[in-house]
Amino acid sequence: MLSTAFTKLVGCEVPIQQAPMGLISSPRLALAVARAGGVGTVSAPLGVDSQDLTAQLDALLEAAEGVLSVNFVTAEVNRSAVAVAAQRMPLVEFFWSEPDPALVDLAHEGGALVNWQVGSLPEAVQAVEAGADVVTVQGTEAGGHVRGQTPLLPLLASVLRAVDVPVLAAGGIAEPRALAAVLAAGAAGARIGTRFVASAESGAHPEYVLAVLGAGPDSTEVTDQFDVCPLCATLPRARVLRSALDALAKLDGETVGAVVGQGGETPLPARSGIPAHENVRGAVQAMALYAGAGVHLVNEVQPADRIVRELADGAEQLLRAW
């Protein structure tokens, strides 16, 4: 069994956290990862109020086994919602904003640990100084919104030398060898997203999943083309499948499709940063198909618990052999 400072701190069995991916990281995915011994993560909707979040998290916790986390993005965070999350979840996370000691204190007051995802060494140091219990370093290989400019391994090495809290690695980790490599380099665990896009519990649109499965080496690109979203408004940099950029260039019109909800359909603008989740329709191939640099290693859809076990068991075998 892989035991690290992170697993001991948060109480999970294996040093794997499923990355928050907005509507792609469905509650069923988070629950499956947690039951398998990792940390399952859900994303707090942007602007969510405390009452709605309370209902969402309480429903999630009714079925929960294992360790769950809730992620907040941007500096425009509803602080009462953070308090609600901290009272219910063992781990509260933040990303896409400068580390804020007040938010860390608020989460601690509710009884939660805090993980802050960063894209640079100065930001990692700032997060620890703000009181974060865990730091996740995101390399440029990561799928989705990319905050920093440094590849994962050099960033990981510099942060490990500078901080004394558990550090998770994020970016391009999609198979056991990559997980073993970051653990051998000193990480206390890994945050993994793209591999779980192709899970049975994923909230991704089927066409998105097929695009991930069909991607080859060097099939992703960091771009500013999907810049219609709150995160993109501050820093329009995201790693997507290059096929999505090709399809976007051929798109004719100002919309790419629609989001289907209980109240009907809402038009989805071209260049929207909303990922292609299961409730969209339209030109899915021209939507934001986020994927990390390790996407070519994802070649089949599996249940999330099997993904967790294969990653953990494979990494453990490699580390023993090394």
N, C-alpha and C positions, 0 to 999 in steps of 0.2 A: 504494500500500500504506500502510495506517495504521500508523505507527511511533510509539510513545510510550515514556516511561520504563519502563512496565510490560513492554511487549513486549521491550525491550532487556534488562531485568533477568532475566526468566524464560526468554527464548528462544522465545516463541511468535511467530506471524506477525501476528495481529490482536488488538486489545485487548478480547477477549471471553472471559469466563470463564463456563462453565456452572455455575450455582449448585448446591451440594449440597442434595439434596431427599430424603434418606433413601432408601427403597426405590424412589422414583420415578427417581432418578439412577442407573440401572443401569450396570454396567460397559460394556455395549455403547454406551450413550449417551456416557459419558465418552470412550471410545475414538474414537467418531465425531467428537466435537467436537475432540479433540486432533489427529486426522488432518486436519481441515479448517483447522487453524492456530490454533484457540483453545486455551484451557486446559480440559481435561475434569476433572471432579471427582467423586470417590466419597466416600461418607460412611462413616466408621468406625463400626460398630455400637456402641451404648452398652454398655459393660462388656466389649468384645471383649478377649480375651487375646492376647498377643504371638504365640503359635504359630498361632492361627487367622488373625490378620491377616497374618502372614508368608505363609501359603498363599494367601490371597485376593489379596494384592498381587503375589506372584510369578506367579500365573496371569494377572493383568491385564497385567503387564509383558511377558509372552511375546508378546502380540499388540500391544504399544504402538508407536505412532508419534506423535511430538509430545510435548507437555507435559501431564503429569497431576498432580493434586493430591489429597490426602486430607484430609478435614475431621473434626475432633473437636469435640463439643459438651458443654457443662456443665463444671463444675469437677471432676467425678468422672471424671477421665481416667486410664486405665492408662498410667503413664509408660513402661513397657517397650514398650507398643504404639506410643507416640509415637516412641521410639527406632528401632523397626523401620521405621516409615513414613519417618522422616527419612533412613534409610540407603538407601531405595529410590526415594523420590519427590523431585523437585526443589523441591516446594512443599508445606508442611504448614500447615494452617489451624486456627483456633480460633474458637469463637463461644459465646455464652450463658454467659459467665463473665468475671470481671474479668481484665484482662491479667496474666499471671504470668511474671515474668522467668525463673523456673526452667524453665518449659516452653519458652520461647523459646530459652534456652541449650541445653536438651536437643536441640531440633530442629537448632540450629546445629551442635552437636557431631557430629550425624549427617550433616552436609553439606547440609541443606535450608535454603531460604529460608522465612520465616514471614510469613503473612498473618493479621491479626486483624480480624474483623468487629465493628464497634461501632455503637452507636445514639445516641451523644452526642459532643459536642466534648470534654468531660473524659476520656471513655473513650478517644477517639482519641489524645489527648496521652499518656495513661497507656500505651497500647499502644506508641507510639514510644519512650517512656522505658524500656519493658521490653525494647526491642530489636527490635521487629517491623520487617521489611523493607518490608512493604506494609500499608496499612490499607484496609479496605473499609467505607464508610459506608453504613448501611442506613437509608433513609428510611421513613416510615410507609406509603408506597405499596406496600411490599414484600408479597408473598404469604408465607404461612407465619408462623413465629414472629417477632413484631415487638418488638424490644428497646427502641427509643427512642420519643420523642414528637414528633419534628421531621420535617417533610416533607423530601424528598431535597435539593432545590436549596439551601435555606437551610443545611442541615446541611453539604452539600458545600462551600459557600462558606466557612463558618466553619472547617472542618477544613483546607482548602487554605491558609488564612492562617496556620494554627498549626503545621503539620508540614512536614517536608522530605523525606518519603518518597513514593513513588507512591501515589496514592489511587484506589481503584475506587469506582464509584457503583452502588448497588443499590436497586431499588424502582420498579416500574412501567415498566421499560424493555423494551418488547416489539416495537419497530419501529425502522427506521433513523433516523427523525427524532429519537426520544428518545435513541438512542445518540449521534447527532451533537451533540445539545444538551448532554449531560453532558461530552463531549469538548471542545466549545467553551467550556464553563464551567471547564475546567481539570482534569477527571478524566483519569487515565491509562488508563482502561478502564472496563468495566461488567461487573457480575455479573448474569447473566440466568437466571431460573428458569422462570417461567410459560410463556414461549414454547416452551421445550423439553419441557413437559408434553405438548404436541401435536406431538411428533416421532415418527418411525417407530421410534426406538430407546427411547422412553420406557418406564419400568416402570409407568406409570399404568394403572389399570383402564379398559377401554374406555368405561364409563359416565362416568367422571371426565373422560376426554378429550372426550366429547360435551358434557358440561356446560360445559367450558371453551370449546368452539367455539360454543356457543349463548348465551354470556353477552354482555350488552349493556353500555353505559356505566353506571357507578354500580351495578354488580352485585356488589360485594364489600363486606365490612364487617369491622372489627377487633372481635373478640369474645373473651369468656372462656368460651364455652360448650363448647369442646373442651379440657377441662382434665385429662383422664386421660392423662398422660404425664410423663416426668421433667422435660422442659423446662417444662411448664405448672405443675408443682408449685412452681416458684420465681417464675414470672411468667406467669399465664394470659392472654396477649394474642396473638392470631393473626388474620391476615387470610384470610378464606375467602369462597367464593361465598355470597351471601345465600340462594340456593336451598337450600344445605345446612342452613342454620339453620331454614328453613321446614320442611324434611323432618324435621329432628331434633325440632322441636316437635310433630310429628304422630306421632312414633314411639311405639309401645306396647310396653313391655318394657324390661329392663335390658341387653339386648344388641342390637347392630346387625347382627351377622353373625358371621363366623368367618374366621380366617386358616388357609389350607390349606398344610400343610407335609408333609415326609417322614414325620413321626410322626403324621399325622392332622390333625384340625381343632382349633384353639384358639379358644374364644369371644372375640369382640371386644366389649368393653363399649360401651354408648352413651356418647357424648361422648369417645371415645378420640381422642387426638391423632395416632394412626397414620394416615398418608394412605391413600387408597384405591388401593392398588397392585394389580398384576395377580394376586396370589394371595389376594385376599379374595373372599368371597361374602356375599350378604345384601342389606341395604338400603343399597346403595352411595351413593345420593343423599343419605343422612343421615349419611354419614361425613365426615371432615375433608377437604373439597375446597379445598385451599389455592390461592389465586390472587391475583396482584397487581392493582393498580388499572388496569393496562394490558391486562387480559384481553380487553376488547372488541376489541382490535386483532389477536387471534389467531383466524383464521378458516379455517385448513386445516391438515391434518397433512402435514408434509414431512419428508424425511430431515434429520437434524441437520446434515450438511455443507452442505446447501442453505440451511438457516436461517442458519448462520454466514456463508456467503458473501453472502447477500442483506442481512443486517444490516450487514456490513462494507462491502460495495460501495456500498450505498445511503447509508450515513453518509459515506463518503468523497466521493461525488458532491455531497452536500448541503454539506459543509464547503468544498469547492472553489467551489461556487456562492456560498456566503455570503461 
